[in-house]
Every structure is written in structure tokens, then in C-alpha cells.
């Protein structure tokens, strides 16, 4: 019974989408707007 509860909790905490985070990077490799993707939990 405990294993089922853990499985359900993990199922509920699945990421529902990916959010794009934009930030300005000043390093010589990028030198401009960079995009970072992070998982979103709703």
C-alpha cells in the first residue's frame, strides 16, 4: 500500500510543461540573449 502511495505522489509531481527563461549572457561565447528551459509544476 505504501508503494502505491509513493507511486501516486511521483505521478502527481510530474512536470506539466517547460517554461523558457530568457536571460542576457555577456560571456564571449554567447554575447546576447540566452534561453534556459526549466520544468514547470502546476
PDBQT receptor file of N, H, CA, C and O in Angstrom, charges set to zero:
ATOM      1  N   UNK A   1       0.839  -1.209   0.000  1.00  0.00    +0.000 N 
ATOM      2  CA  UNK A   1       0.000   0.000   0.000  1.00  0.00    +0.000 C 
ATOM      3  C   UNK A   1       0.874   1.258   0.000  1.00  0.00    +0.000 C 
ATOM      4  O   UNK A   1       0.544   2.266  -0.626  1.00  0.00    +0.000 OA
ATOM      5  N   UNK A   2       1.975   1.172   0.706  1.00  0.00    +0.000 N 
ATOM      6  H   UNK A   2       2.243   0.354   1.215  1.00  0.00    +0.000 HD
ATOM      7  CA  UNK A   2       2.869   2.318   0.777  1.00  0.00    +0.000 C 
ATOM      8  C   UNK A   2       3.517   2.585  -0.580  1.00  0.00    +0.000 C 
ATOM      9  O   UNK A   2       3.735   3.736  -0.960  1.00  0.00    +0.000 OA
ATOM     10  N   UNK A   3       3.820   1.518  -1.297  1.00  0.00    +0.000 N 
ATOM     11  H   UNK A   3       3.643   0.583  -0.988  1.00  0.00    +0.000 HD
ATOM     12  CA  UNK A   3       4.468   1.690  -2.593  1.00  0.00    +0.000 C 
ATOM     13  C   UNK A   3       3.533   2.369  -3.590  1.00  0.00    +0.000 C 
ATOM     14  O   UNK A   3       3.972   3.165  -4.420  1.00  0.00    +0.000 OA
ATOM     15  N   UNK A   4       2.256   2.054  -3.504  1.00  0.00    +0.000 N 
ATOM     16  H   UNK A   4       1.899   1.407  -2.830  1.00  0.00    +0.000 HD
ATOM     17  CA  UNK A   4       1.280   2.675  -4.399  1.00  0.00    +0.000 C 
ATOM     18  C   UNK A   4       1.170   4.168  -4.100  1.00  0.00    +0.000 C 
ATOM     19  O   UNK A   4       1.035   4.986  -5.010  1.00  0.00    +0.000 OA
ATOM     20  N   UNK A   5       1.229   4.512  -2.819  1.00  0.00    +0.000 N 
ATOM     21  H   UNK A   5       1.339   3.848  -2.079  1.00  0.00    +0.000 HD
ATOM     22  CA  UNK A   5       1.117   5.917  -2.442  1.00  0.00    +0.000 C 
ATOM     23  C   UNK A   5       2.320   6.712  -2.955  1.00  0.00    +0.000 C 
ATOM     24  O   UNK A   5       2.172   7.841  -3.423  1.00  0.00    +0.000 OA
ATOM     25  N   UNK A   6       3.498   6.119  -2.864  1.00  0.00    +0.000 N 
ATOM     26  H   UNK A   6       3.618   5.202  -2.484  1.00  0.00    +0.000 HD
ATOM     27  CA  UNK A   6       4.701   6.784  -3.364  1.00  0.00    +0.000 C 
ATOM     28  C   UNK A   6       4.619   6.954  -4.872  1.00  0.00    +0.000 C 
ATOM     29  O   UNK A   6       5.029   7.978  -5.418  1.00  0.00    +0.000 OA
ATOM     30  N   UNK A   7       4.080   5.926  -5.543  1.00  0.00    +0.000 N 
ATOM     31  H   UNK A   7       3.748   5.094  -5.099  1.00  0.00    +0.000 HD
ATOM     32  CA  UNK A   7       3.952   5.997  -6.994  1.00  0.00    +0.000 C 
ATOM     33  C   UNK A   7       2.976   7.093  -7.396  1.00  0.00    +0.000 C 
ATOM     34  O   UNK A   7       3.213   7.814  -8.365  1.00  0.00    +0.000 OA
ATOM     35  N   UNK A   8       1.879   7.222  -6.653  1.00  0.00    +0.000 N 
ATOM     36  H   UNK A   8       1.687   6.637  -5.865  1.00  0.00    +0.000 HD
ATOM     37  CA  UNK A   8       0.890   8.258  -6.960  1.00  0.00    +0.000 C 
ATOM     38  C   UNK A   8       1.470   9.648  -6.720  1.00  0.00    +0.000 C 
ATOM     39  O   UNK A   8       1.198  10.584  -7.472  1.00  0.00    +0.000 OA
ATOM     40  N   UNK A   9       2.270   9.773  -5.667  1.00  0.00    +0.000 N 
ATOM     41  H   UNK A   9       2.492   9.014  -5.056  1.00  0.00    +0.000 HD
ATOM     42  CA  UNK A   9       2.863  11.076  -5.380  1.00  0.00    +0.000 C 
ATOM     43  C   UNK A   9       3.846  11.463  -6.482  1.00  0.00    +0.000 C 
ATOM     44  O   UNK A   9       3.919  12.627  -6.876  1.00  0.00    +0.000 OA
ATOM     45  N   UNK A  10       4.592  10.492  -6.972  1.00  0.00    +0.000 N 
ATOM     46  H   UNK A  10       4.532   9.547  -6.652  1.00  0.00    +0.000 HD
ATOM     47  CA  UNK A  10       5.538  10.774  -8.040  1.00  0.00    +0.000 C 
ATOM     48  C   UNK A  10       4.806  11.111  -9.331  1.00  0.00    +0.000 C 
ATOM     49  O   UNK A  10       5.282  11.913 -10.135  1.00  0.00    +0.000 OA
ATOM     50  N   UNK A  11       3.658  10.500  -9.521  1.00  0.00    +0.000 N 
ATOM     51  H   UNK A  11       3.272   9.849  -8.868  1.00  0.00    +0.000 HD
ATOM     52  CA  UNK A  11       2.866  10.755 -10.718  1.00  0.00    +0.000 C 
ATOM     53  C   UNK A  11       2.292  12.170 -10.678  1.00  0.00    +0.000 C 
ATOM     54  O   UNK A  11       2.191  12.834 -11.710  1.00  0.00    +0.000 OA
ATOM     55  N   UNK A  12       1.918  12.627  -9.482  1.00  0.00    +0.000 N 
ATOM     56  H   UNK A  12       2.000  12.088  -8.644  1.00  0.00    +0.000 HD
ATOM     57  CA  UNK A  12       1.347  13.964  -9.345  1.00  0.00    +0.000 C 
ATOM     58  C   UNK A  12       2.411  15.043  -9.498  1.00  0.00    +0.000 C 
ATOM     59  O   UNK A  12       2.100  16.175  -9.867  1.00  0.00    +0.000 OA
ATOM     60  N   UNK A  13       3.661  14.698  -9.216  1.00  0.00    +0.000 N 
ATOM     61  H   UNK A  13       3.913  13.778  -8.916  1.00  0.00    +0.000 HD
ATOM     62  CA  UNK A  13       4.721  15.700  -9.270  1.00  0.00    +0.000 C 
ATOM     63  C   UNK A  13       5.426  15.725 -10.619  1.00  0.00    +0.000 C 
ATOM     64  O   UNK A  13       6.501  16.309 -10.759  1.00  0.00    +0.000 OA
ATOM     65  N   UNK A  14       4.811  15.087 -11.608  1.00  0.00    +0.000 N 
ATOM     66  H   UNK A  14       3.938  14.612 -11.495  1.00  0.00    +0.000 HD
ATOM     67  CA  UNK A  14       5.393  15.143 -12.942  1.00  0.00    +0.000 C 
ATOM     68  C   UNK A  14       5.323  16.561 -13.478  1.00  0.00    +0.000 C 
ATOM     69  O   UNK A  14       4.324  17.244 -13.254  1.00  0.00    +0.000 OA
ATOM     70  N   UNK A  15       6.338  17.021 -14.172  1.00  0.00    +0.000 N 
ATOM     71  H   UNK A  15       7.150  16.466 -14.354  1.00  0.00    +0.000 HD
ATOM     72  CA  UNK A  15       6.281  18.363 -14.762  1.00  0.00    +0.000 C 
ATOM     73  C   UNK A  15       5.197  18.444 -15.818  1.00  0.00    +0.000 C 
ATOM     74  O   UNK A  15       5.047  17.541 -16.641  1.00  0.00    +0.000 OA
ATOM     75  N   UNK A  16       4.447  19.527 -15.789  1.00  0.00    +0.000 N 
ATOM     76  H   UNK A  16       4.569  20.260 -15.121  1.00  0.00    +0.000 HD
ATOM     77  CA  UNK A  16       3.321  19.673 -16.706  1.00  0.00    +0.000 C 
ATOM     78  C   UNK A  16       3.723  20.449 -17.948  1.00  0.00    +0.000 C 
ATOM     79  O   UNK A  16       2.982  20.478 -18.931  1.00  0.00    +0.000 OA
ATOM     80  N   UNK A  17       4.881  21.073 -17.913  1.00  0.00    +0.000 N 
ATOM     81  H   UNK A  17       5.484  21.049 -17.115  1.00  0.00    +0.000 HD
ATOM     82  CA  UNK A  17       5.293  21.833 -19.076  1.00  0.00    +0.000 C 
ATOM     83  C   UNK A  17       6.709  22.336 -18.914  1.00  0.00    +0.000 C 
ATOM     84  O   UNK A  17       7.336  22.138 -17.873  1.00  0.00    +0.000 OA
ATOM     85  N   UNK A  18       7.201  22.974 -19.927  1.00  0.00    +0.000 N 
ATOM     86  H   UNK A  18       6.693  23.135 -20.773  1.00  0.00    +0.000 HD
ATOM     87  CA  UNK A  18       8.543  23.533 -19.893  1.00  0.00    +0.000 C 
ATOM     88  C   UNK A  18       8.441  25.039 -20.085  1.00  0.00    +0.000 C 
ATOM     89  O   UNK A  18       7.847  25.522 -21.049  1.00  0.00    +0.000 OA
ATOM     90  N   UNK A  19       9.028  25.760 -19.155  1.00  0.00    +0.000 N 
ATOM     91  H   UNK A  19       9.510  25.368 -18.372  1.00  0.00    +0.000 HD
ATOM     92  CA  UNK A  19       8.992  27.218 -19.242  1.00  0.00    +0.000 C 
ATOM     93  C   UNK A  19      10.343  27.730 -19.752  1.00  0.00    +0.000 C 
ATOM     94  O   UNK A  19      11.398  27.291 -19.293  1.00  0.00    +0.000 OA
ATOM     95  N   UNK A  20      10.295  28.631 -20.674  1.00  0.00    +0.000 N 
ATOM     96  H   UNK A  20       9.438  28.988 -21.046  1.00  0.00    +0.000 HD
ATOM     97  CA  UNK A  20      11.526  29.197 -21.221  1.00  0.00    +0.000 C 
ATOM     98  C   UNK A  20      11.890  30.445 -20.425  1.00  0.00    +0.000 C 
ATOM     99  O   UNK A  20      11.088  31.368 -20.282  1.00  0.00    +0.000 OA
ATOM    100  N   UNK A  21      13.097  30.452 -19.919  1.00  0.00    +0.000 N 
ATOM    101  H   UNK A  21      13.748  29.702 -20.036  1.00  0.00    +0.000 HD
ATOM    102  CA  UNK A  21      13.583  31.594 -19.155  1.00  0.00    +0.000 C 
ATOM    103  C   UNK A  21      14.649  32.302 -19.993  1.00  0.00    +0.000 C 
ATOM    104  O   UNK A  21      15.662  31.713 -20.373  1.00  0.00    +0.000 OA
ATOM    105  N   UNK A  22      14.396  33.552 -20.263  1.00  0.00    +0.000 N 
ATOM    106  H   UNK A  22      13.573  34.030 -19.955  1.00  0.00    +0.000 HD
ATOM    107  CA  UNK A  22      15.331  34.323 -21.079  1.00  0.00    +0.000 C 
ATOM    108  C   UNK A  22      16.220  35.174 -20.172  1.00  0.00    +0.000 C 
ATOM    109  O   UNK A  22      15.735  35.837 -19.255  1.00  0.00    +0.000 OA
ATOM    110  N   UNK A  23      17.502  35.147 -20.435  1.00  0.00    +0.000 N 
ATOM    111  H   UNK A  23      17.896  34.608 -21.179  1.00  0.00    +0.000 HD
ATOM    112  CA  UNK A  23      18.407  35.999 -19.675  1.00  0.00    +0.000 C 
ATOM    113  C   UNK A  23      19.516  36.490 -20.604  1.00  0.00    +0.000 C 
ATOM    114  O   UNK A  23      19.806  35.893 -21.641  1.00  0.00    +0.000 OA
ATOM    115  N   UNK A  24      20.112  37.584 -20.194  1.00  0.00    +0.000 N 
ATOM    116  H   UNK A  24      19.876  38.068 -19.352  1.00  0.00    +0.000 HD
ATOM    117  CA  UNK A  24      21.139  38.181 -21.040  1.00  0.00    +0.000 C 
ATOM    118  C   UNK A  24      22.502  37.673 -20.599  1.00  0.00    +0.000 C 
ATOM    119  O   UNK A  24      22.902  37.845 -19.448  1.00  0.00    +0.000 OA
ATOM    120  N   UNK A  25      23.205  37.049 -21.528  1.00  0.00    +0.000 N 
ATOM    121  H   UNK A  25      22.880  36.909 -22.463  1.00  0.00    +0.000 HD
ATOM    122  CA  UNK A  25      24.510  36.486 -21.208  1.00  0.00    +0.000 C 
ATOM    123  C   UNK A  25      25.583  37.345 -21.860  1.00  0.00    +0.000 C 
ATOM    124  O   UNK A  25      25.495  37.672 -23.043  1.00  0.00    +0.000 OA
ATOM    125  N   UNK A  26      26.590  37.707 -21.085  1.00  0.00    +0.000 N 
ATOM    126  H   UNK A  26      26.662  37.442 -20.123  1.00  0.00    +0.000 HD
ATOM    127  CA  UNK A  26      27.619  38.612 -21.596  1.00  0.00    +0.000 C 
ATOM    128  C   UNK A  26      28.949  37.907 -21.815  1.00  0.00    +0.000 C 
ATOM    129  O   UNK A  26      29.962  38.571 -22.036  1.00  0.00    +0.000 OA
ATOM    130  N   UNK A  27      28.973  36.590 -21.760  1.00  0.00    +0.000 N 
ATOM    131  H   UNK A  27      28.150  36.051 -21.580  1.00  0.00    +0.000 HD
ATOM    132  CA  UNK A  27      30.229  35.885 -21.989  1.00  0.00    +0.000 C 
ATOM    133  C   UNK A  27      30.547  35.900 -23.489  1.00  0.00    +0.000 C 
ATOM    134  O   UNK A  27      29.631  36.008 -24.303  1.00  0.00    +0.000 OA
ATOM    135  N   UNK A  28      31.809  35.795 -23.865  1.00  0.00    +0.000 N 
ATOM    136  H   UNK A  28      32.554  35.707 -23.203  1.00  0.00    +0.000 HD
ATOM    137  CA  UNK A  28      32.188  35.921 -25.286  1.00  0.00    +0.000 C 
ATOM    138  C   UNK A  28      31.645  34.814 -26.182  1.00  0.00    +0.000 C 
ATOM    139  O   UNK A  28      31.612  34.967 -27.403  1.00  0.00    +0.000 OA
ATOM    140  N   UNK A  29      31.226  33.719 -25.597  1.00  0.00    +0.000 N 
ATOM    141  H   UNK A  29      31.253  33.595 -24.605  1.00  0.00    +0.000 HD
ATOM    142  CA  UNK A  29      30.702  32.629 -26.419  1.00  0.00    +0.000 C 
ATOM    143  C   UNK A  29      29.270  32.918 -26.868  1.00  0.00    +0.000 C 
ATOM    144  O   UNK A  29      28.890  32.619 -28.000  1.00  0.00    +0.000 OA
ATOM    145  N   UNK A  30      28.490  33.498 -25.969  1.00  0.00    +0.000 N 
ATOM    146  H   UNK A  30      28.799  33.741 -25.050  1.00  0.00    +0.000 HD
ATOM    147  CA  UNK A  30      27.089  33.760 -26.284  1.00  0.00    +0.000 C 
ATOM    148  C   UNK A  30      26.903  35.209 -26.702  1.00  0.00    +0.000 C 
ATOM    149  O   UNK A  30      26.475  35.501 -27.818  1.00  0.00    +0.000 OA
ATOM    150  N   UNK A  31      27.240  36.128 -25.769  1.00  0.00    +0.000 N 
ATOM    151  H   UNK A  31      27.588  35.891 -24.862  1.00  0.00    +0.000 HD
ATOM    152  CA  UNK A  31      27.166  37.561 -26.017  1.00  0.00    +0.000 C 
ATOM    153  C   UNK A  31      25.797  37.985 -26.529  1.00  0.00    +0.000 C 
ATOM    154  O   UNK A  31      25.667  38.526 -27.627  1.00  0.00    +0.000 OA
ATOM    155  N   UNK A  32      24.793  37.733 -25.722  1.00  0.00    +0.000 N 
ATOM    156  H   UNK A  32      24.898  37.294 -24.830  1.00  0.00    +0.000 HD
ATOM    157  CA  UNK A  32      23.453  38.138 -26.119  1.00  0.00    +0.000 C 
ATOM    158  C   UNK A  32      22.397  37.424 -25.304  1.00  0.00    +0.000 C 
ATOM    159  O   UNK A  32      22.629  37.015 -24.166  1.00  0.00    +0.000 OA
ATOM    160  N   UNK A  33      21.250  37.286 -25.903  1.00  0.00    +0.000 N 
ATOM    161  H   UNK A  33      21.062  37.618 -26.827  1.00  0.00    +0.000 HD
ATOM    162  CA  UNK A  33      20.116  36.706 -25.199  1.00  0.00    +0.000 C 
ATOM    163  C   UNK A  33      20.205  35.186 -25.217  1.00  0.00    +0.000 C 
ATOM    164  O   UNK A  33      20.326  34.567 -26.274  1.00  0.00    +0.000 OA
ATOM    165  N   UNK A  34      20.145  34.606 -24.042  1.00  0.00    +0.000 N 
ATOM    166  H   UNK A  34      20.047  35.109 -23.184  1.00  0.00    +0.000 HD
ATOM    167  CA  UNK A  34      20.199  33.157 -23.931  1.00  0.00    +0.000 C 
ATOM    168  C   UNK A  34      18.855  32.644 -23.457  1.00  0.00    +0.000 C 
ATOM    169  O   UNK A  34      18.116  33.357 -22.779  1.00  0.00    +0.000 OA
ATOM    170  N   UNK A  35      18.539  31.421 -23.807  1.00  0.00    +0.000 N 
ATOM    171  H   UNK A  35      19.140  30.841 -24.358  1.00  0.00    +0.000 HD
ATOM    172  CA  UNK A  35      17.280  30.806 -23.402  1.00  0.00    +0.000 C 
ATOM    173  C   UNK A  35      17.590  29.613 -22.520  1.00  0.00    +0.000 C 
ATOM    174  O   UNK A  35      18.378  28.745 -22.892  1.00  0.00    +0.000 OA
ATOM    175  N   UNK A  36      16.972  29.572 -21.357  1.00  0.00    +0.000 N 
ATOM    176  H   UNK A  36      16.332  30.278 -21.055  1.00  0.00    +0.000 HD
ATOM    177  CA  UNK A  36      17.133  28.438 -20.467  1.00  0.00    +0.000 C 
ATOM    178  C   UNK A  36      15.760  27.837 -20.224  1.00  0.00    +0.000 C 
ATOM    179  O   UNK A  36      14.801  28.551 -19.933  1.00  0.00    +0.000 OA
ATOM    180  N   UNK A  37      15.674  26.528 -20.345  1.00  0.00    +0.000 N 
ATOM    181  H   UNK A  37      16.454  25.948 -20.582  1.00  0.00    +0.000 HD
ATOM    182  CA  UNK A  37      14.389  25.855 -20.176  1.00  0.00    +0.000 C 
ATOM    183  C   UNK A  37      14.330  25.203 -18.804  1.00  0.00    +0.000 C 
ATOM    184  O   UNK A  37      15.261  24.504 -18.404  1.00  0.00    +0.000 OA
ATOM    185  N   UNK A  38      13.250  25.428 -18.089  1.00  0.00    +0.000 N 
ATOM    186  H   UNK A  38      12.493  25.996 -18.414  1.00  0.00    +0.000 HD
ATOM    187  CA  UNK A  38      13.073  24.775 -16.798  1.00  0.00    +0.000 C 
ATOM    188  C   UNK A  38      11.698  24.137 -16.754  1.00  0.00    +0.000 C 
ATOM    189  O   UNK A  38      10.753  24.603 -17.390  1.00  0.00    +0.000 OA
ATOM    190  N   UNK A  39      11.609  23.063 -15.987  1.00  0.00    +0.000 N 
ATOM    191  H   UNK A  39      12.377  22.685 -15.470  1.00  0.00    +0.000 HD
ATOM    192  CA  UNK A  39      10.352  22.325 -15.888  1.00  0.00    +0.000 C 
ATOM    193  C   UNK A  39       9.387  23.062 -14.991  1.00  0.00    +0.000 C 
ATOM    194  O   UNK A  39       9.788  23.637 -13.980  1.00  0.00    +0.000 OA
ATOM    195  N   UNK A  40       8.119  23.049 -15.352  1.00  0.00    +0.000 N 
ATOM    196  H   UNK A  40       7.793  22.582 -16.174  1.00  0.00    +0.000 HD
ATOM    197  CA  UNK A  40       7.095  23.760 -14.586  1.00  0.00    +0.000 C 
ATOM    198  C   UNK A  40       6.144  22.760 -13.959  1.00  0.00    +0.000 C 
ATOM    199  O   UNK A  40       5.613  21.883 -14.641  1.00  0.00    +0.000 OA
ATOM    200  N   UNK A  41       5.930  22.894 -12.656  1.00  0.00    +0.000 N 
ATOM    201  H   UNK A  41       6.362  23.606 -12.102  1.00  0.00    +0.000 HD
ATOM    202  CA  UNK A  41       4.999  22.029 -11.941  1.00  0.00    +0.000 C 
ATOM    203  C   UNK A  41       3.745  22.814 -11.604  1.00  0.00    +0.000 C 
ATOM    204  O   UNK A  41       3.811  23.833 -10.917  1.00  0.00    +0.000 OA
ATOM    205  N   UNK A  42       2.622  22.350 -12.078  1.00  0.00    +0.000 N 
ATOM    206  H   UNK A  42       2.569  21.522 -12.636  1.00  0.00    +0.000 HD
ATOM    207  CA  UNK A  42       1.365  23.040 -11.779  1.00  0.00    +0.000 C 
ATOM    208  C   UNK A  42       0.570  22.268 -10.746  1.00  0.00    +0.000 C 
ATOM    209  O   UNK A  42      -0.521  22.692 -10.364  1.00  0.00    +0.000 OA
TER     210      UNK A  42
